[in-house]
Amino acid sequence: QSVLTQPPSASVTPGQRVTISCSGSSSNIGSNAVNWYQQLPGTAPKLLIYNNNQRPSGVPDRFSGSRSGTSASLAISGLQSDDEADYYCAAWDDSLNGVIFGGGTKLTVL
Amino acid sequence: EVQLVQSGAEVKKPGESLKISCTGSGYSFTSYWSGWVRQMPGKGLEWVGIVYPGDSSTRYSPSFEGQVTISADKSISTAYLQWSSLKASDTAMYYCARRGYHYDRTGYYYYFDYWGQGTLVTVSS
């Protein structure tokens, strides 16, 4: 069981907006920045959001991140079929002294 | 262009040793930590550990400490993940990644910004 808790799945129709949650604790999200990764089927993960809400160059502004207290969320608007992927949150954990990942959320675009 | 190229898929028997590699290019390899992430079949991502090629410092996840060894050879811009005695439960895809960073007035922020293509390790008798 992951230290960061994400819903295992989400499904939305094209064009809609979805929010994926990531729940942690004071030793991880509560005191460290959250990063989000997108893993398309059969490929390596890709950095989507860093430092809670920053987008790397090339990531569309349809993707946004936020953090509040010990939780974080990833929002994707104007959903496209290409967005169908697994999404993972991650943060440094001060108690484990290492990076922890959420269990991942499988996003299906119907 | 930053690139991380990993060694090819491996099929091994339980008890055998293995060392897989990850070669970086397009950036100063010695200035960034290199990390390893495990993904077991059909499962999520797990942080294995990181190495700083500049001085070979390492950090391990408690779950992997003592089970694997992470190292780097800065002369050839390559990081390694090795096992001395493989188990069937080591069967997984292993990704290497560069630990990028951002600095502002509030401090340093770290993330894995570039990833290798993955090395599939299969351990079966």
Interface residues (C-beta under 8 A of the other chain):
Chain A: S2 A33 N35 Y37 Q39 A44 P45 K46 L47 Y50 N51 Q54 P56 D86 Y88 A90 W92 L96 N97 G98 V99 I100 F101 G102 G103 G104
Chain B: G35 V37 G44 L45 E46 W47 G49 R59 Y60 S61 P62 Y95 A97 G100 H102 Y109 Y110 Y111 F112 D113 W115 G116 Q117 G118
